[in-house]
Amino acid sequence: QVQLVESGGGLVQAGGSLRLSCAASGRSIRDYAMGWFRQTPGKEREFVAIIPWDGVSTSYTDSVKGRFTISRDNAKNTVTLQMNSLKPEDTAVYLCATNLRRIRGVYGAETWGQGTQVTVSS
């Protein structure tokens, strides 16, 4: 089955930028809607962004619109999340996921990476 490994997290000051990468192996992700979620201790996992298999119509949670951009390179089997104008409230573990589907207003996914830590200082 497909395995996902995230990278690119780190410590950044408010207003700064980070680019997260998700490398998939084991299977091609070309037919999957791919996306990013984030997790903070004590809170439920939050949907961040989705990109369909053809990369045409992306969608984002309201709090990151205009600041984050999701993209994919099916030839390289990778997904990227460019994060600009970061805020302390963006601090979380960011997880890549495959085969996103929205059921009754909530996104779920088939396979998850282990995540990469993003910490935004004020």
Legacy VTK file of the C-alpha trace (Angstrom):
# vtk DataFile Version 3.0
C-alpha trace
ASCII
DATASET POLYDATA
POINTS 122 float
0.000 0.000 0.000
1.037 3.622 -0.358
3.271 5.185 2.292
3.490 8.929 2.894
6.407 10.855 4.389
6.107 14.563 5.170
9.027 16.959 5.429
9.727 20.673 5.602
8.344 21.532 9.014
10.222 23.593 11.528
10.270 26.695 13.687
9.429 29.993 12.045
8.497 33.476 13.231
5.043 34.898 12.635
4.799 36.282 9.124
7.304 33.801 7.765
6.904 30.979 5.276
7.411 27.233 5.087
6.971 24.704 2.322
5.849 21.230 3.307
6.412 18.249 1.042
4.714 14.864 0.976
6.544 12.031 -0.754
4.489 8.956 -1.612
5.911 5.506 -2.244
4.598 2.021 -2.870
1.769 3.088 -5.164
1.029 5.915 -7.557
-1.180 8.702 -6.200
-2.164 9.957 -9.643
-5.816 8.921 -9.237
-6.239 10.203 -5.673
-7.560 13.431 -4.342
-4.733 14.446 -1.989
-4.726 16.785 0.939
-3.338 18.138 4.164
-4.718 18.083 7.690
-3.314 19.449 10.925
-3.427 18.189 14.490
-2.948 20.011 17.790
-2.979 18.193 21.157
-6.414 18.347 22.711
-8.139 19.271 19.459
-9.694 17.232 16.679
-7.839 16.800 13.449
-8.598 19.727 11.140
-8.881 19.694 7.367
-6.547 22.209 5.714
-6.490 21.735 1.937
-7.469 19.360 -0.868
-6.322 18.989 -4.460
-8.195 16.690 -6.872
-6.469 14.119 -9.027
-6.301 16.535 -11.979
-5.161 19.489 -9.857
-7.855 21.782 -11.225
-10.130 22.781 -8.339
-8.445 23.160 -4.967
-10.205 23.955 -1.718
-9.039 25.278 1.660
-10.350 25.778 5.128
-11.326 29.407 5.658
-8.553 30.208 8.129
-5.772 29.560 5.577
-7.338 30.940 2.394
-5.059 33.429 0.693
-2.039 32.237 2.681
-1.628 28.528 1.846
-1.359 26.886 -1.570
-1.578 23.157 -2.271
-0.018 21.672 -5.390
0.955 18.280 -6.754
3.383 16.656 -9.160
2.008 13.295 -10.196
5.162 12.452 -12.156
7.170 12.742 -8.931
4.410 11.281 -6.744
4.534 14.300 -4.438
2.220 16.896 -2.903
3.290 20.282 -1.571
1.784 22.815 0.823
3.233 26.313 0.531
2.460 28.275 3.699
2.923 32.051 3.738
2.140 34.740 6.309
2.205 32.153 9.063
0.442 32.861 12.345
0.956 31.331 15.798
-2.420 29.629 15.487
-1.034 27.668 12.524
1.178 25.736 14.943
0.367 22.035 14.584
1.515 18.711 13.252
0.700 18.721 9.552
-0.273 15.423 7.954
-0.505 14.456 4.318
-3.327 12.129 3.290
-4.589 10.200 0.269
-8.017 9.723 -1.279
-9.853 12.537 0.468
-13.646 12.413 0.388
-16.209 14.683 1.987
-19.020 12.774 3.656
-21.802 14.707 5.398
-19.665 17.831 5.484
-16.541 16.231 6.968
-13.389 15.194 5.119
-11.952 11.747 5.607
-8.966 10.025 4.033
-7.664 6.558 3.297
-3.966 6.726 4.215
-2.057 9.131 6.451
1.535 10.124 6.949
3.082 10.522 10.383
3.220 14.291 10.112
5.725 17.102 10.350
5.779 19.683 13.140
5.202 23.334 12.307
5.785 25.826 15.109
5.111 29.527 14.580
6.448 31.869 17.239
5.065 35.298 18.015
LINES 1 123
122 0 1 2 3 4 5 6 7 8 9 10 11 12 13 14 15 16 17 18 19 20 21 22 23 24 25 26 27 28 29 30 31 32 33 34 35 36 37 38 39 40 41 42 43 44 45 46 47 48 49 50 51 52 53 54 55 56 57 58 59 60 61 62 63 64 65 66 67 68 69 70 71 72 73 74 75 76 77 78 79 80 81 82 83 84 85 86 87 88 89 90 91 92 93 94 95 96 97 98 99 100 101 102 103 104 105 106 107 108 109 110 111 112 113 114 115 116 117 118 119 120 121
